[in-house]
């Protein structure tokens, strides 16, 4: 059986990694893919390290365990570098997508990840400029879309509108969409 593509999200409680994985799942559903999205919590408090996961496949997914060998790792909070082994289980040709204020080369050196692909974006700055505060899930989804070809950007935008539709005012949703698009454009791949 073909292994599903697996994504592991790293962040801190309250930063939206669980919401980001759900939005991605919504987009995958809209495109007729098979998927899973689930969180893994440690101490359930604001600021504690949190992981969330996605699996995606063209065929039904019959495994129901945690993701131990992801193809893609998304790091929403750069303070986790050094505090959590974000590369754990990632194959040498895997992809690291990170909220990081510097170049992919600098992050590659910091992590000691000399193969694979590294994508960086200053998501904190983007969200602060557009939303007036740091909201990381939507810009990191936009950044992920630069290297994740399993779903169209337009579909992710639809999923954001749908997921946030009853929770946020229309102007706030639009700002989140602008964060997503800008992060997609500004992401550096190296």
Buried (B, 14 or more C-beta within 10 A) or exposed (E): EEEBBBBBBBBBBEBBBBBBBBBBBBBBBBBEBBBBBBBBEEEEEEEEBBBBBBBBBEEEBEEEEEBEEBBBBBBBBBEBBEEBEBBEBBEEEBBBBBBBBBEBEBBBEBBEBEEBBBBBBBBBBBBBEBBEEBBBBBBBBBBBBBBBEBBEBEBBBBBBBBBBEEEBEEEEBEBBBBBBBBBBEBBBBE
